[in-house]
Amino acid sequence: MIPENRLEILLTQALAHQKTNCLYHNTNEENFSLYQDHFCDRNRIPRQTKIKLEGHSDEVWFIEFSHNGKFLASASRDTTAIIWSLEVFFIF
């Protein structure tokens, strides 16, 4: 016997697979179609520097955004970590 809602689960998994395998996926848009393969254009990825954060004296090895997107933490080879407030640069 086929479990209840099995088709819905399979379709959800197929959509998640398309999103995961999209090399240039850069959108929260959830309007995918199973009629064709999902594809994000490479040109949708930002390629211009908008803000340059200066504070480390050596290369940055790790960055992470806060869950609310208002802070950015960076760790550097110079053994320092900086928490940047992005509210200074962007209006939320």
PyMOL Python script that loads the backbone (N, CA, C, O; Angstrom):
from pymol import cmd

cmd.read_pdbstr("""\
ATOM      1  N   MET A   1       0.832  -1.179   0.000  1.00  0.00           N
ATOM      2  CA  MET A   1       0.000   0.000   0.000  1.00  0.00           C
ATOM      3  C   MET A   1       0.881   1.248   0.000  1.00  0.00           C
ATOM      4  O   MET A   1       1.877   1.297   0.722  1.00  0.00           O
ATOM      5  N   ILE A   2       0.536   2.233  -0.781  1.00  0.00           N
ATOM      6  CA  ILE A   2       1.285   3.492  -0.859  1.00  0.00           C
ATOM      7  C   ILE A   2       0.903   4.370   0.324  1.00  0.00           C
ATOM      8  O   ILE A   2      -0.280   4.570   0.598  1.00  0.00           O
ATOM      9  N   PRO A   3       1.915   4.900   1.033  1.00  0.00           N
ATOM     10  CA  PRO A   3       1.616   5.764   2.183  1.00  0.00           C
ATOM     11  C   PRO A   3       0.853   7.014   1.757  1.00  0.00           C
ATOM     12  O   PRO A   3       0.961   7.477   0.622  1.00  0.00           O
ATOM     13  N   GLU A   4       0.090   7.538   2.690  1.00  0.00           N
ATOM     14  CA  GLU A   4      -0.701   8.741   2.435  1.00  0.00           C
ATOM     15  C   GLU A   4       0.224   9.922   2.137  1.00  0.00           C
ATOM     16  O   GLU A   4       1.270  10.060   2.770  1.00  0.00           O
ATOM     17  N   ASN A   5      -0.144  10.756   1.198  1.00  0.00           N
ATOM     18  CA  ASN A   5       0.592  11.959   0.787  1.00  0.00           C
ATOM     19  C   ASN A   5       1.951  11.650   0.160  1.00  0.00           C
ATOM     20  O   ASN A   5       2.814  12.526   0.119  1.00  0.00           O
ATOM     21  N   ARG A   6       2.159  10.443  -0.321  1.00  0.00           N
ATOM     22  CA  ARG A   6       3.459  10.065  -0.885  1.00  0.00           C
ATOM     23  C   ARG A   6       3.807  10.890  -2.114  1.00  0.00           C
ATOM     24  O   ARG A   6       4.959  11.294  -2.270  1.00  0.00           O
ATOM     25  N   LEU A   7       2.844  11.152  -2.991  1.00  0.00           N
ATOM     26  CA  LEU A   7       3.118  11.939  -4.198  1.00  0.00           C
ATOM     27  C   LEU A   7       3.546  13.354  -3.829  1.00  0.00           C
ATOM     28  O   LEU A   7       4.480  13.893  -4.423  1.00  0.00           O
ATOM     29  N   GLU A   8       2.881  13.950  -2.866  1.00  0.00           N
ATOM     30  CA  GLU A   8       3.236  15.302  -2.432  1.00  0.00           C
ATOM     31  C   GLU A   8       4.666  15.331  -1.881  1.00  0.00           C
ATOM     32  O   GLU A   8       5.420  16.262  -2.163  1.00  0.00           O
ATOM     33  N   ILE A   9       5.033  14.329  -1.108  1.00  0.00           N
ATOM     34  CA  ILE A   9       6.385  14.243  -0.550  1.00  0.00           C
ATOM     35  C   ILE A   9       7.412  14.108  -1.672  1.00  0.00           C
ATOM     36  O   ILE A   9       8.448  14.773  -1.643  1.00  0.00           O
ATOM     37  N   LEU A  10       7.140  13.262  -2.650  1.00  0.00           N
ATOM     38  CA  LEU A  10       8.066  13.077  -3.770  1.00  0.00           C
ATOM     39  C   LEU A  10       8.237  14.354  -4.582  1.00  0.00           C
ATOM     40  O   LEU A  10       9.348  14.681  -5.001  1.00  0.00           O
ATOM     41  N   LEU A  11       7.154  15.071  -4.806  1.00  0.00           N
ATOM     42  CA  LEU A  11       7.237  16.325  -5.564  1.00  0.00           C
ATOM     43  C   LEU A  11       8.013  17.391  -4.782  1.00  0.00           C
ATOM     44  O   LEU A  11       8.797  18.141  -5.363  1.00  0.00           O
ATOM     45  N   THR A  12       7.795  17.455  -3.476  1.00  0.00           N
ATOM     46  CA  THR A  12       8.544  18.396  -2.635  1.00  0.00           C
ATOM     47  C   THR A  12      10.035  18.077  -2.665  1.00  0.00           C
ATOM     48  O   THR A  12      10.869  18.980  -2.733  1.00  0.00           O
ATOM     49  N   GLN A  13      10.363  16.791  -2.615  1.00  0.00           N
ATOM     50  CA  GLN A  13      11.764  16.380  -2.690  1.00  0.00           C
ATOM     51  C   GLN A  13      12.375  16.721  -4.051  1.00  0.00           C
ATOM     52  O   GLN A  13      13.535  17.128  -4.123  1.00  0.00           O
ATOM     53  N   ALA A  14      11.614  16.561  -5.113  1.00  0.00           N
ATOM     54  CA  ALA A  14      12.109  16.888  -6.451  1.00  0.00           C
ATOM     55  C   ALA A  14      12.402  18.377  -6.574  1.00  0.00           C
ATOM     56  O   ALA A  14      13.405  18.763  -7.174  1.00  0.00           O
ATOM     57  N   LEU A  15      11.548  19.205  -6.017  1.00  0.00           N
ATOM     58  CA  LEU A  15      11.775  20.655  -6.054  1.00  0.00           C
ATOM     59  C   LEU A  15      12.991  21.039  -5.218  1.00  0.00           C
ATOM     60  O   LEU A  15      13.784  21.884  -5.634  1.00  0.00           O
ATOM     61  N   ALA A  16      13.145  20.430  -4.050  1.00  0.00           N
ATOM     62  CA  ALA A  16      14.308  20.710  -3.202  1.00  0.00           C
ATOM     63  C   ALA A  16      15.597  20.279  -3.898  1.00  0.00           C
ATOM     64  O   ALA A  16      16.620  20.952  -3.776  1.00  0.00           O
ATOM     65  N   HIS A  17      15.555  19.178  -4.616  1.00  0.00           N
ATOM     66  CA  HIS A  17      16.721  18.698  -5.363  1.00  0.00           C
ATOM     67  C   HIS A  17      17.116  19.701  -6.450  1.00  0.00           C
ATOM     68  O   HIS A  17      18.301  19.977  -6.641  1.00  0.00           O
ATOM     69  N   GLN A  18      16.132  20.241  -7.156  1.00  0.00           N
ATOM     70  CA  GLN A  18      16.400  21.245  -8.193  1.00  0.00           C
ATOM     71  C   GLN A  18      17.088  22.472  -7.579  1.00  0.00           C
ATOM     72  O   GLN A  18      18.066  22.981  -8.126  1.00  0.00           O
ATOM     73  N   LYS A  19      16.572  22.931  -6.454  1.00  0.00           N
ATOM     74  CA  LYS A  19      17.124  24.114  -5.798  1.00  0.00           C
ATOM     75  C   LYS A  19      18.547  23.852  -5.299  1.00  0.00           C
ATOM     76  O   LYS A  19      19.424  24.701  -5.457  1.00  0.00           O
ATOM     77  N   THR A  20      18.774  22.700  -4.709  1.00  0.00           N
ATOM     78  CA  THR A  20      20.084  22.353  -4.167  1.00  0.00           C
ATOM     79  C   THR A  20      21.141  22.244  -5.262  1.00  0.00           C
ATOM     80  O   THR A  20      22.298  22.600  -5.040  1.00  0.00           O
ATOM     81  N   ASN A  21      20.763  21.765  -6.421  1.00  0.00           N
ATOM     82  CA  ASN A  21      21.720  21.552  -7.502  1.00  0.00           C
ATOM     83  C   ASN A  21      21.868  22.737  -8.444  1.00  0.00           C
ATOM     84  O   ASN A  21      22.574  22.644  -9.448  1.00  0.00           O
ATOM     85  N   CYS A  22      21.210  23.854  -8.132  1.00  0.00           N
ATOM     86  CA  CYS A  22      21.333  25.061  -8.946  1.00  0.00           C
ATOM     87  C   CYS A  22      22.621  25.780  -8.558  1.00  0.00           C
ATOM     88  O   CYS A  22      22.731  26.298  -7.447  1.00  0.00           O
ATOM     89  N   LEU A  23      23.582  25.814  -9.453  1.00  0.00           N
ATOM     90  CA  LEU A  23      24.910  26.351  -9.172  1.00  0.00           C
ATOM     91  C   LEU A  23      24.887  27.821  -8.769  1.00  0.00           C
ATOM     92  O   LEU A  23      25.668  28.230  -7.911  1.00  0.00           O
ATOM     93  N   TYR A  24      24.014  28.622  -9.364  1.00  0.00           N
ATOM     94  CA  TYR A  24      23.992  30.064  -9.110  1.00  0.00           C
ATOM     95  C   TYR A  24      22.725  30.492  -8.372  1.00  0.00           C
ATOM     96  O   TYR A  24      22.285  31.632  -8.518  1.00  0.00           O
ATOM     97  N   HIS A  25      22.142  29.606  -7.591  1.00  0.00           N
ATOM     98  CA  HIS A  25      20.885  29.922  -6.916  1.00  0.00           C
ATOM     99  C   HIS A  25      21.105  31.047  -5.916  1.00  0.00           C
ATOM    100  O   HIS A  25      21.911  30.919  -4.994  1.00  0.00           O
ATOM    101  N   ASN A  26      20.390  32.144  -6.100  1.00  0.00           N
ATOM    102  CA  ASN A  26      20.556  33.333  -5.270  1.00  0.00           C
ATOM    103  C   ASN A  26      19.211  34.031  -5.092  1.00  0.00           C
ATOM    104  O   ASN A  26      19.108  35.242  -5.283  1.00  0.00           O
ATOM    105  N   THR A  27      18.196  33.278  -4.732  1.00  0.00           N
ATOM    106  CA  THR A  27      16.881  33.864  -4.578  1.00  0.00           C
ATOM    107  C   THR A  27      16.086  33.074  -3.551  1.00  0.00           C
ATOM    108  O   THR A  27      16.322  31.882  -3.353  1.00  0.00           O
ATOM    109  N   ASN A  28      15.145  33.743  -2.900  1.00  0.00           N
ATOM    110  CA  ASN A  28      14.231  33.066  -1.986  1.00  0.00           C
ATOM    111  C   ASN A  28      12.961  32.655  -2.707  1.00  0.00           C
ATOM    112  O   ASN A  28      12.046  32.099  -2.099  1.00  0.00           O
ATOM    113  N   GLU A  29      12.905  32.923  -3.976  1.00  0.00           N
ATOM    114  CA  GLU A  29      11.734  32.606  -4.773  1.00  0.00           C
ATOM    115  C   GLU A  29      11.467  31.112  -4.739  1.00  0.00           C
ATOM    116  O   GLU A  29      12.373  30.308  -4.959  1.00  0.00           O
ATOM    117  N   GLU A  30      10.235  30.744  -4.466  1.00  0.00           N
ATOM    118  CA  GLU A  30       9.870  29.335  -4.363  1.00  0.00           C
ATOM    119  C   GLU A  30       9.007  28.886  -5.536  1.00  0.00           C
ATOM    120  O   GLU A  30       8.455  27.787  -5.493  1.00  0.00           O
ATOM    121  N   ASN A  31       8.875  29.686  -6.565  1.00  0.00           N
ATOM    122  CA  ASN A  31       8.034  29.344  -7.712  1.00  0.00           C
ATOM    123  C   ASN A  31       8.799  28.500  -8.718  1.00  0.00           C
ATOM    124  O   ASN A  31       9.193  28.991  -9.775  1.00  0.00           O
ATOM    125  N   PHE A  32       9.008  27.242  -8.392  1.00  0.00           N
ATOM    126  CA  PHE A  32       9.670  26.324  -9.299  1.00  0.00           C
ATOM    127  C   PHE A  32       8.615  25.515 -10.026  1.00  0.00           C
ATOM    128  O   PHE A  32       7.488  25.369  -9.553  1.00  0.00           O
ATOM    129  N   SER A  33       8.981  25.006 -11.147  1.00  0.00           N
ATOM    130  CA  SER A  33       8.077  24.163 -11.917  1.00  0.00           C
ATOM    131  C   SER A  33       8.772  22.851 -12.228  1.00  0.00           C
ATOM    132  O   SER A  33       9.971  22.833 -12.509  1.00  0.00           O
ATOM    133  N   LEU A  34       8.046  21.777 -12.180  1.00  0.00           N
ATOM    134  CA  LEU A  34       8.609  20.481 -12.545  1.00  0.00           C
ATOM    135  C   LEU A  34       8.508  20.235 -14.053  1.00  0.00           C
ATOM    136  O   LEU A  34       8.957  19.197 -14.539  1.00  0.00           O
ATOM    137  N   TYR A  35       7.925  21.173 -14.792  1.00  0.00           N
ATOM    138  CA  TYR A  35       7.828  21.038 -16.241  1.00  0.00           C
ATOM    139  C   TYR A  35       9.176  21.259 -16.922  1.00  0.00           C
ATOM    140  O   TYR A  35       9.386  20.814 -18.050  1.00  0.00           O
ATOM    141  N   GLN A  36      10.082  21.943 -16.239  1.00  0.00           N
ATOM    142  CA  GLN A  36      11.416  22.164 -16.781  1.00  0.00           C
ATOM    143  C   GLN A  36      12.427  22.223 -15.645  1.00  0.00           C
ATOM    144  O   GLN A  36      12.058  22.467 -14.497  1.00  0.00           O
ATOM    145  N   ASP A  37      13.689  22.002 -15.956  1.00  0.00           N
ATOM    146  CA  ASP A  37      14.739  22.055 -14.949  1.00  0.00           C
ATOM    147  C   ASP A  37      14.933  23.484 -14.475  1.00  0.00           C
ATOM    148  O   ASP A  37      14.891  24.423 -15.269  1.00  0.00           O
ATOM    149  N   HIS A  38      15.147  23.643 -13.167  1.00  0.00           N
ATOM    150  CA  HIS A  38      15.376  24.971 -12.601  1.00  0.00           C
ATOM    151  C   HIS A  38      16.790  25.432 -12.952  1.00  0.00           C
ATOM    152  O   HIS A  38      17.738  24.648 -12.906  1.00  0.00           O
ATOM    153  N   PHE A  39      16.917  26.702 -13.300  1.00  0.00           N
ATOM    154  CA  PHE A  39      18.204  27.266 -13.687  1.00  0.00           C
ATOM    155  C   PHE A  39      18.232  28.738 -13.312  1.00  0.00           C
ATOM    156  O   PHE A  39      17.358  29.502 -13.722  1.00  0.00           O
ATOM    157  N   CYS A  40      19.226  29.137 -12.539  1.00  0.00           N
ATOM    158  CA  CYS A  40      19.442  30.559 -12.232  1.00  0.00           C
ATOM    159  C   CYS A  40      20.580  31.061 -13.111  1.00  0.00           C
ATOM    160  O   CYS A  40      21.612  30.404 -13.248  1.00  0.00           O
ATOM    161  N   ASP A  41      20.383  32.207 -13.690  1.00  0.00           N
ATOM    162  CA  ASP A  41      21.389  32.803 -14.562  1.00  0.00           C
ATOM    163  C   ASP A  41      22.566  33.311 -13.725  1.00  0.00           C
ATOM    164  O   ASP A  41      22.376  33.887 -12.655  1.00  0.00           O
ATOM    165  N   ARG A  42      23.759  33.092 -14.219  1.00  0.00           N
ATOM    166  CA  ARG A  42      24.976  33.536 -13.538  1.00  0.00           C
ATOM    167  C   ARG A  42      24.981  35.046 -13.307  1.00  0.00           C
ATOM    168  O   ARG A  42      25.581  35.517 -12.341  1.00  0.00           O
ATOM    169  N   ASN A  43      24.333  35.799 -14.164  1.00  0.00           N
ATOM    170  CA  ASN A  43      24.315  37.262 -14.056  1.00  0.00           C
ATOM    171  C   ASN A  43      23.499  37.768 -12.869  1.00  0.00           C
ATOM    172  O   ASN A  43      23.546  38.959 -12.560  1.00  0.00           O
ATOM    173  N   ARG A  44      22.751  36.890 -12.196  1.00  0.00           N
ATOM    174  CA  ARG A  44      21.974  37.301 -11.024  1.00  0.00           C
ATOM    175  C   ARG A  44      22.848  37.418  -9.778  1.00  0.00           C
ATOM    176  O   ARG A  44      22.412  37.977  -8.772  1.00  0.00           O
ATOM    177  N   ILE A  45      24.070  36.900  -9.830  1.00  0.00           N
ATOM    178  CA  ILE A  45      24.991  36.981  -8.704  1.00  0.00           C
ATOM    179  C   ILE A  45      25.661  38.361  -8.737  1.00  0.00           C
ATOM    180  O   ILE A  45      26.236  38.738  -9.759  1.00  0.00           O
ATOM    181  N   PRO A  46      25.595  39.115  -7.635  1.00  0.00           N
ATOM    182  CA  PRO A  46      26.240  40.441  -7.616  1.00  0.00           C
ATOM    183  C   PRO A  46      27.745  40.316  -7.856  1.00  0.00           C
ATOM    184  O   PRO A  46      28.407  39.439  -7.301  1.00  0.00           O
ATOM    185  N   ARG A  47      28.269  41.209  -8.692  1.00  0.00           N
ATOM    186  CA  ARG A  47      29.687  41.157  -9.031  1.00  0.00           C
ATOM    187  C   ARG A  47      30.407  42.471  -8.792  1.00  0.00           C
ATOM    188  O   ARG A  47      31.575  42.609  -9.155  1.00  0.00           O
ATOM    189  N   GLN A  48      29.735  43.430  -8.192  1.00  0.00           N
ATOM    190  CA  GLN A  48      30.362  44.715  -7.907  1.00  0.00           C
ATOM    191  C   GLN A  48      30.469  44.908  -6.402  1.00  0.00           C
ATOM    192  O   GLN A  48      29.541  44.581  -5.662  1.00  0.00           O
ATOM    193  N   THR A  49      31.585  45.432  -5.955  1.00  0.00           N
ATOM    194  CA  THR A  49      31.784  45.714  -4.541  1.00  0.00           C
ATOM    195  C   THR A  49      30.932  46.915  -4.160  1.00  0.00           C
ATOM    196  O   THR A  49      31.032  47.978  -4.773  1.00  0.00           O
ATOM    197  N   LYS A  50      30.103  46.741  -3.154  1.00  0.00           N
ATOM    198  CA  LYS A  50      29.243  47.831  -2.685  1.00  0.00           C
ATOM    199  C   LYS A  50      29.820  48.487  -1.438  1.00  0.00           C
ATOM    200  O   LYS A  50      29.751  49.706  -1.283  1.00  0.00           O
ATOM    201  N   ILE A  51      30.388  47.678  -0.551  1.00  0.00           N
ATOM    202  CA  ILE A  51      30.936  48.175   0.703  1.00  0.00           C
ATOM    203  C   ILE A  51      32.227  47.419   0.983  1.00  0.00           C
ATOM    204  O   ILE A  51      32.302  46.208   0.775  1.00  0.00           O
ATOM    205  N   LYS A  52      33.230  48.127   1.449  1.00  0.00           N
ATOM    206  CA  LYS A  52      34.484  47.500   1.828  1.00  0.00           C
ATOM    207  C   LYS A  52      34.663  47.691   3.327  1.00  0.00           C
ATOM    208  O   LYS A  52      34.790  48.818   3.807  1.00  0.00           O
ATOM    209  N   LEU A  53      34.672  46.586   4.062  1.00  0.00           N
ATOM    210  CA  LEU A  53      34.849  46.634   5.506  1.00  0.00           C
ATOM    211  C   LEU A  53      36.331  46.469   5.814  1.00  0.00           C
ATOM    212  O   LEU A  53      36.933  45.454   5.465  1.00  0.00           O
ATOM    213  N   GLU A  54      36.907  47.453   6.457  1.00  0.00           N
ATOM    214  CA  GLU A  54      38.328  47.419   6.769  1.00  0.00           C
ATOM    215  C   GLU A  54      38.501  47.390   8.279  1.00  0.00           C
ATOM    216  O   GLU A  54      37.883  48.181   8.991  1.00  0.00           O
ATOM    217  N   GLY A  55      39.332  46.485   8.768  1.00  0.00           N
ATOM    218  CA  GLY A  55      39.559  46.388  10.193  1.00  0.00           C
ATOM    219  C   GLY A  55      40.544  45.289  10.529  1.00  0.00           C
ATOM    220  O   GLY A  55      41.194  45.347  11.573  1.00  0.00           O
ATOM    221  N   HIS A  56      40.669  44.307   9.688  1.00  0.00           N
ATOM    222  CA  HIS A  56      41.624  43.225   9.903  1.00  0.00           C
ATOM    223  C   HIS A  56      42.956  43.597   9.245  1.00  0.00           C
ATOM    224  O   HIS A  56      42.989  44.294   8.230  1.00  0.00           O
ATOM    225  N   SER A  57      44.044  43.122   9.836  1.00  0.00           N
ATOM    226  CA  SER A  57      45.361  43.416   9.270  1.00  0.00           C
ATOM    227  C   SER A  57      45.897  42.263   8.425  1.00  0.00           C
ATOM    228  O   SER A  57      47.003  42.348   7.891  1.00  0.00           O
ATOM    229  N   ASP A  58      45.114  41.178   8.299  1.00  0.00           N
ATOM    230  CA  ASP A  58      45.522  40.034   7.487  1.00  0.00           C
ATOM    231  C   ASP A  58      44.261  39.467   6.828  1.00  0.00           C
ATOM    232  O   ASP A  58      43.170  40.009   7.003  1.00  0.00           O
ATOM    233  N   GLU A  59      44.409  38.396   6.085  1.00  0.00           N
ATOM    234  CA  GLU A  59      43.290  37.847   5.322  1.00  0.00           C
ATOM    235  C   GLU A  59      42.190  37.318   6.241  1.00  0.00           C
ATOM    236  O   GLU A  59      42.456  36.799   7.325  1.00  0.00           O
ATOM    237  N   VAL A  60      40.956  37.462   5.780  1.00  0.00           N
ATOM    238  CA  VAL A  60      39.792  36.985   6.521  1.00  0.00           C
ATOM    239  C   VAL A  60      39.566  35.528   6.149  1.00  0.00           C
ATOM    240  O   VAL A  60      39.537  35.169   4.972  1.00  0.00           O
ATOM    241  N   TRP A  61      39.408  34.700   7.168  1.00  0.00           N
ATOM    242  CA  TRP A  61      39.251  33.265   6.934  1.00  0.00           C
ATOM    243  C   TRP A  61      37.813  32.798   7.071  1.00  0.00           C
ATOM    244  O   TRP A  61      37.460  31.748   6.533  1.00  0.00           O
ATOM    245  N   PHE A  62      36.975  33.547   7.774  1.00  0.00           N
ATOM    246  CA  PHE A  62      35.626  33.081   8.033  1.00  0.00           C
ATOM    247  C   PHE A  62      34.695  34.263   8.234  1.00  0.00           C
ATOM    248  O   PHE A  62      35.056  35.238   8.893  1.00  0.00           O
ATOM    249  N   ILE A  63      33.496  34.179   7.666  1.00  0.00           N
ATOM    250  CA  ILE A  63      32.451  35.173   7.925  1.00  0.00           C
ATOM    251  C   ILE A  63      31.135  34.444   8.149  1.00  0.00           C
ATOM    252  O   ILE A  63      30.922  33.346   7.636  1.00  0.00           O
ATOM    253  N   GLU A  64      30.265  35.067   8.915  1.00  0.00           N
ATOM    254  CA  GLU A  64      28.951  34.492   9.190  1.00  0.00           C
ATOM    255  C   GLU A  64      27.977  35.616   9.504  1.00  0.00           C
ATOM    256  O   GLU A  64      28.285  36.502  10.302  1.00  0.00           O
ATOM    257  N   PHE A  65      26.788  35.585   8.874  1.00  0.00           N
ATOM    258  CA  PHE A  65      25.741  36.558   9.155  1.00  0.00           C
ATOM    259  C   PHE A  65      24.929  36.100  10.355  1.00  0.00           C
ATOM    260  O   PHE A  65      24.779  34.901  10.593  1.00  0.00           O
ATOM    261  N   SER A  66      24.408  37.058  11.107  1.00  0.00           N
ATOM    262  CA  SER A  66      23.492  36.720  12.192  1.00  0.00           C
ATOM    263  C   SER A  66      22.175  36.248  11.588  1.00  0.00           C
ATOM    264  O   SER A  66      21.913  36.476  10.407  1.00  0.00           O
ATOM    265  N   HIS A  67      21.354  35.596  12.390  1.00  0.00           N
ATOM    266  CA  HIS A  67      20.091  35.068  11.887  1.00  0.00           C
ATOM    267  C   HIS A  67      19.152  36.171  11.402  1.00  0.00           C
ATOM    268  O   HIS A  67      18.372  35.949  10.476  1.00  0.00           O
ATOM    269  N   ASN A  68      19.213  37.343  12.005  1.00  0.00           N
ATOM    270  CA  ASN A  68      18.345  38.438  11.573  1.00  0.00           C
ATOM    271  C   ASN A  68      18.967  39.265  10.452  1.00  0.00           C
ATOM    272  O   ASN A  68      18.321  40.174   9.931  1.00  0.00           O
ATOM    273  N   GLY A  69      20.215  38.965  10.071  1.00  0.00           N
ATOM    274  CA  GLY A  69      20.863  39.653   8.963  1.00  0.00           C
ATOM    275  C   GLY A  69      21.391  41.035   9.285  1.00  0.00           C
ATOM    276  O   GLY A  69      21.817  41.755   8.382  1.00  0.00           O
ATOM    277  N   LYS A  70      21.374  41.422  10.548  1.00  0.00           N
ATOM    278  CA  LYS A  70      21.800  42.769  10.917  1.00  0.00           C
ATOM    279  C   LYS A  70      23.261  42.852  11.353  1.00  0.00           C
ATOM    280  O   LYS A  70      23.799  43.946  11.524  1.00  0.00           O
ATOM    281  N   PHE A  71      23.896  41.703  11.532  1.00  0.00           N
ATOM    282  CA  PHE A  71      25.289  41.677  11.969  1.00  0.00           C
ATOM    283  C   PHE A  71      26.082  40.698  11.113  1.00  0.00           C
ATOM    284  O   PHE A  71      25.542  39.725  10.586  1.00  0.00           O
ATOM    285  N   LEU A  72      27.371  40.979  10.988  1.00  0.00           N
ATOM    286  CA  LEU A  72      28.291  40.107  10.276  1.00  0.00           C
ATOM    287  C   LEU A  72      29.505  39.903  11.170  1.00  0.00           C
ATOM    288  O   LEU A  72      30.114  40.872  11.622  1.00  0.00           O
ATOM    289  N   ALA A  73      29.860  38.653  11.427  1.00  0.00           N
ATOM    290  CA  ALA A  73      31.047  38.344  12.212  1.00  0.00           C
ATOM    291  C   ALA A  73      32.140  37.892  11.261  1.00  0.00           C
ATOM    292  O   ALA A  73      31.887  37.111  10.344  1.00  0.00           O
ATOM    293  N   SER A  74      33.352  38.377  11.476  1.00  0.00           N
ATOM    294  CA  SER A  74      34.481  37.970  10.643  1.00  0.00           C
ATOM    295  C   SER A  74      35.646  37.573  11.537  1.00  0.00           C
ATOM    296  O   SER A  74      35.910  38.203  12.561  1.00  0.00           O
ATOM    297  N   ALA A  75      36.338  36.514  11.126  1.00  0.00           N
ATOM    298  CA  ALA A  75      37.523  36.049  11.853  1.00  0.00           C
ATOM    299  C   ALA A  75      38.684  36.056  10.870  1.00  0.00           C
ATOM    300  O   ALA A  75      38.540  35.659   9.714  1.00  0.00           O
ATOM    301  N   SER A  76      39.840  36.514  11.352  1.00  0.00           N
ATOM    302  CA  SER A  76      40.974  36.735  10.475  1.00  0.00           C
ATOM    303  C   SER A  76      42.197  35.948  10.900  1.00  0.00           C
ATOM    304  O   SER A  76      42.297  35.463  12.028  1.00  0.00           O
ATOM    305  N   ARG A  77      43.112  35.838   9.974  1.00  0.00           N
ATOM    306  CA  ARG A  77      44.404  35.214  10.248  1.00  0.00           C
ATOM    307  C   ARG A  77      45.185  36.000  11.301  1.00  0.00           C
ATOM    308  O   ARG A  77      46.066  35.451  11.963  1.00  0.00           O
ATOM    309  N   ASP A  78      44.863  37.272  11.453  1.00  0.00           N
ATOM    310  CA  ASP A  78      45.544  38.095  12.455  1.00  0.00           C
ATOM    311  C   ASP A  78      45.052  37.819  13.880  1.00  0.00           C
ATOM    312  O   ASP A  78      45.374  38.564  14.806  1.00  0.00           O
ATOM    313  N   THR A  79      44.278  36.757  14.051  1.00  0.00           N
ATOM    314  CA  THR A  79      43.738  36.279  15.338  1.00  0.00           C
ATOM    315  C   THR A  79      42.731  37.231  15.966  1.00  0.00           C
ATOM    316  O   THR A  79      42.568  37.242  17.186  1.00  0.00           O
ATOM    317  N   THR A  80      42.060  38.023  15.151  1.00  0.00           N
ATOM    318  CA  THR A  80      41.008  38.897  15.668  1.00  0.00           C
ATOM    319  C   THR A  80      39.667  38.484  15.071  1.00  0.00           C
ATOM    320  O   THR A  80      39.591  37.894  13.993  1.00  0.00           O
ATOM    321  N   ALA A  81      38.634  38.810  15.798  1.00  0.00           N
ATOM    322  CA  ALA A  81      37.263  38.625  15.325  1.00  0.00           C
ATOM    323  C   ALA A  81      36.557  39.964  15.482  1.00  0.00           C
ATOM    324  O   ALA A  81      36.722  40.653  16.488  1.00  0.00           O
ATOM    325  N   ILE A  82      35.768  40.322  14.474  1.00  0.00           N
ATOM    326  CA  ILE A  82      35.040  41.595  14.503  1.00  0.00           C
ATOM    327  C   ILE A  82      33.578  41.301  14.228  1.00  0.00           C
ATOM    328  O   ILE A  82      33.250  40.526  13.329  1.00  0.00           O
ATOM    329  N   ILE A  83      32.705  41.919  15.001  1.00  0.00           N
ATOM    330  CA  ILE A  83      31.270  41.843  14.731  1.00  0.00           C
ATOM    331  C   ILE A  83      30.861  43.189  14.167  1.00  0.00           C
ATOM    332  O   ILE A  83      30.921  44.211  14.850  1.00  0.00           O
ATOM    333  N   TRP A  84      30.445  43.174  12.913  1.00  0.00           N
ATOM    334  CA  TRP A  84      30.073  44.383  12.183  1.00  0.00           C
ATOM    335  C   TRP A  84      28.566  44.590  12.295  1.00  0.00           C
ATOM    336  O   TRP A  84      27.797  43.645  12.120  1.00  0.00           O
ATOM    337  N   SER A  85      28.140  45.809  12.582  1.00  0.00           N
ATOM    338  CA  SER A  85      26.722  46.144  12.568  1.00  0.00           C
ATOM    339  C   SER A  85      26.378  46.621  11.165  1.00  0.00           C
ATOM    340  O   SER A  85      26.855  47.668  10.725  1.00  0.00           O
ATOM    341  N   LEU A  86      25.560  45.862  10.472  1.00  0.00           N
ATOM    342  CA  LEU A  86      25.223  46.213   9.097  1.00  0.00           C
ATOM    343  C   LEU A  86      24.141  47.283   9.026  1.00  0.00           C
ATOM    344  O   LEU A  86      23.869  47.818   7.951  1.00  0.00           O
ATOM    345  N   GLU A  87      23.523  47.600  10.162  1.00  0.00           N
ATOM    346  CA  GLU A  87      22.524  48.671  10.171  1.00  0.00           C
ATOM    347  C   GLU A  87      23.147  50.013   9.813  1.00  0.00           C
ATOM    348  O   GLU A  87      22.450  50.923   9.364  1.00  0.00           O
ATOM    349  N   VAL A  88      24.438  50.140  10.007  1.00  0.00           N
ATOM    350  CA  VAL A  88      25.166  51.352   9.639  1.00  0.00           C
ATOM    351  C   VAL A  88      25.189  51.515   8.128  1.00  0.00           C
ATOM    352  O   VAL A  88      25.153  52.639   7.629  1.00  0.00           O
ATOM    353  N   PHE A  89      25.250  50.404   7.388  1.00  0.00           N
ATOM    354  CA  PHE A  89      25.405  50.429   5.939  1.00  0.00           C
ATOM    355  C   PHE A  89      24.093  50.277   5.181  1.00  0.00           C
ATOM    356  O   PHE A  89      23.963  50.776   4.064  1.00  0.00           O
ATOM    357  N   PHE A  90      23.113  49.589   5.782  1.00  0.00           N
ATOM    358  CA  PHE A  90      21.849  49.303   5.093  1.00  0.00           C
ATOM    359  C   PHE A  90      20.679  49.703   5.963  1.00  0.00           C
ATOM    360  O   PHE A  90      20.786  49.708   7.190  1.00  0.00           O
ATOM    361  N   ILE A  91      19.574  50.035   5.345  1.00  0.00           N
ATOM    362  CA  ILE A  91      18.339  50.315   6.064  1.00  0.00           C
ATOM    363  C   ILE A  91      17.497  49.045   6.024  1.00  0.00           C
ATOM    364  O   ILE A  91      17.204  48.524   4.948  1.00  0.00           O
ATOM    365  N   PHE A  92      17.106  48.542   7.208  1.00  0.00           N
ATOM    366  CA  PHE A  92      16.323  47.313   7.276  1.00  0.00           C
ATOM    367  C   PHE A  92      14.857  47.631   7.429  1.00  0.00           C
ATOM    368  O   PHE A  92      14.033  46.720   7.504  1.00  0.00           O
TER     369      PHE A  92
END
""", "prot")
cmd.dss("prot")
cmd.show_as("cartoon", "prot")
cmd.util.cbc("prot")
cmd.orient("prot")
